[in-house]
């Protein structure tokens, strides 16, 4: 398991231990995380946690959201968001990437809502007449 920053570095075509661009990358990663927090009502990053020490699973601060596939969706969202800002693609490709970000936001929101949806109480049965 690697840290968020190591994965982001390698996704951007850098060596995992190359820290020259960390300031810029962290700004973009935190922007993506804040965007998800705003869009999906999902508290992702606990205060005081650094991106070099945390894994993708560790980004999700509430245990109830862990283990339902959110980690992969969040990783893709943050990586794609960072890629667009750090190394902008050609306009046509950027349009596709932005559409994918919107889809990921929708899917993440759906997963969050599924977890937060109350489970109906089926323990009572209708009375027979």
Secondary structure, DSSP 4 states (H G I P E B T S, - for coil): ---HHHHHHHHTTS-TT--TTHHHHHHHHHHHHHHHHHHH----S-TT--TTT--HHHH--SGGGTTSSHHHHHHHHHHHHHHHHHS---HHHHHHHHHHHHHHHHHHHHHHHHHHSPPP--SS-PPP-
